[in-house]
Amino acid sequence: MKLDVLFSPVQADELFFTGKTTVVIDVLRASSTIITALSNGAKEVVSVGTVEFAVKVSGGIFGGQTLLGGERNTKKIEGFALGNAPSEYTKEIVSGKTIVFYSTNGSRAIVKAKYSANLFVCSFNNLSALSEHLIKMNEDVIILCSANNNFFCIEDSVCAGMLVNGLLAENKKVELTDASISAMTLFNSLGKNIFKMLSEADHGRLLIDNGFKDDLNACAELDNTEVIPFYSGNTLKVLK
């Protein structure tokens, strides 16, 4: 089992992921929001790469049981029912619904990795459950950090490092690349207090400035669900 980490989606093109097992991480906030939506009974999440495509896809093809969700530059998009705050995706609102979802970083990273043989979404919320599943699969894994407007970000990298650390703890024969070692080093240095790390990160400070401090609390929760979003048939669904 070989683990590699890409610190930004710009490090590889779509075809790079063909046939691979990929884990997409966008801690602030798309991964956490997608996991929350599926945990609260959403039928599926359709990640899209542009706002225009989100509007087009949502135009009735899912039988009226569709909600548009997401953000652009932290703010809810005009005309969308939901933003990108996990707290918005309650059971009462999303249960049984298809969520067509766009975000500045996370949804585009998922679209980038769509040709993967196995594609999962990870955050601190479901990290242990996903780690256990990957150990059972025992395949090489690419961990794709969604980054911040294609630039390196601390929070995704620390989460990737925590995942690498957990996998290594369960299987000492795991092969690590330079990037996965770097991510694990960041986790060991900055991962002891997740909320503090998030609140001091560039994107975390931006979210606090824009009134989303509560989202950081939700995104910092460790292992509050066993739900693993799995990409199948162009949508993210709960892995059975």
N, C-alpha and C positions, 0 to 999 in steps of 0.2 A: 504494500500500500504506500503510494507516494503522495505527499501533500504539497501543493504549490499555492501561492497566494498572488493574485493580481491586485495591486493597490489602486487601480483605476481601469475603467472599461476601455480607455484609449490604448491600453497595452496590447490588445488583440482584436482582430476582426471577427465577424460572425462565424465564419467557417472554422476558425480555430477551435471552437467548442464542439464541433461535430463529433458525435459518438462519445463525448466525455461525460463524466459525472461532475456537475457544477453546483456550487452553493453560492447564492447571491445574498449579500449583506448590505442593508441600508438602515442602520440603527436609527437614524434621525431623518425620516420617520417611517418610510414606506414599508420596510420589513415588519416593523412592530404593528403598523396599521393593518397590513394584509393578514398577519397572523391573528390579530384581534377580530377582524371581520369574519374570518373562517371559524374561529373559536366560538363566535356568537351566532353561528348558523347560516352565514352567507353560503349560497349554493356554489359560487365560484367567483374568482376575481380575474378579469380580463385586463392584463397589463398592456398598455399601448405606448408608443413612442412619441406621439404628438397630441396636442389638445384637439386639433382638427379631426384626427382619426378617432379619438374618443367620442366626439359628438356624432360622427358618422356611424360608428359601430353601435352606438346606443339607440339608434333610430328604429326601434320596434322589433328587431330581429330576435329578441329574447322574450317575446310575448308580453311586453309591458311590465315585466318584473325586473326592471333594470334601474340602477342608480348610478349616476355619474359621480365619481369621487376623485379627489386629488388636489394638488396645489401647483402653483408656479411661483418660485421665489418666496416660499413659505406661506403664501396667502391662497385661500380658497379661490378657485377660478369662477369668474362670473357665469352664472347659469348652471353651475354644478350643485347637486344636492348636498354634497359632503366635501369637507376639506381633507386634510391629511393628519388630523388629530385622532389617535386611537380611541379617545373617549367618545367621539361622534358615532362610532360604529357599534352601537348597542344592539342587543338581541332584538329589541322591539323594532328597530329601523332596518336591520340588514337580514334578518332571518328569512331564508328561502329566496333571497334576491341575488341577481347577478350584479356584481360591482364592476363597472368599466372604469379603470383606474389609470390616472396619469400623475407622475410626479417628476420633479426636476431631475432627480438622479436615479432613484430605485427602479421605477417602471422601465426606464430606458435601458438600464443594465439587464433587466430580465429579458427584454426584447433582444438585446445583443446576444444573449446566451441561449436563444430559443432552439438552436439546433443540437443542444446537448442531448445525449441519450437519457440522462437523468438530471433534472433541474429542480433544486430545492431552494426555499427561502428561509433564511436564518436571522434571528436577532438574539439578544440576551434572553428574551422571553421563552424561547423554545430550544435553547442551545443544548441542554443535556439530552433531550429526546432525539434531536437530530444526530448528535454524536453517537448515541447508542445505535441508531439505524445505520449510520455510515460504517460503524465497526462490523455490523452484521453483513453489510454488502461486501466489505473488504476489497474495494476497488480504488484506483487512483482518484484523487479529488482535486479539482480546481476551485479555490475559494475566491470569488470575485467581489471585491469591494466596490460599491457604487460610487464612492468618492464624493467630492463636493464640486459640482460643475467641472468634472473631469480632473480635478486636482486632488492630491492626497488629502485624506482626512484621518484624524486620530481615532475617532469612535469606531469606524468600520474596521480599522486595522487592529485595534485592541480586541474587538469581538472575534475577528479572524484568529488572532493569537490565542484567545481563550479556547476556541474550537480546536485548534492545533494541539494545544496543551492537553485538552481532554482526550483527544484521540491517541496521543502519545502515551498518556497514562494507562490506557487500556491495551495498547499494543506497542511494545518496545521495539518491534521490528519496523515501525513506520519510518519511511524515508522522507527526510525533510530537505527542501530546497533552501537556498539562501533567503528567499523572500519569506518562507514559512518560519524560518528561524528568527528573522527580523520581527515578524508579527508576534511571535511568542515572547520575544524579548520586550516588546512594547507592552504586552499584556502583563508580564511579570513586574514591569516598572510602574504601570499606570492603572492596572485593573483591579486593585484592591478596593477602591471606592468608585463604583461605576457612576453614580450620580455626580460625584465631584468631577470625574473625568469628562463626563458629558457637558457639564455646565461650564467647564473651562475650555472646551474645544471651540474652534471658530464657529462652526455651525450651531453649536449649543448656545453660544453667546448671542448669535443672531436670533435664534428662536426666543430666547428670554427677552431680548429687546423688543420683539414683535408680539409679546404677550403669551407665549406658549410654554412658560416654565412648567406647568403641570404635565405637559407632554414628556418632558425629560424624566419626570418621576415614573411615568408609565413605561417609557423605553428602557429605564434602568432596572426594571423588575426582572430578576433572574429566575428562569424556570417556572413561570407561573402557568404554563400550559404544555401539553404534549402534542399539540397540533403542529403538523409539518406540512406546509404548502408544497404541493408537487405539481409541476407543469405537465399537463396532459391535454392533447387536443386543443392547443392554443389557449388554454385557460389554466389558472391555478386552482387546484382543489385540495381537499384534505387527503393526505396519504392514508390509505386504509391498511 
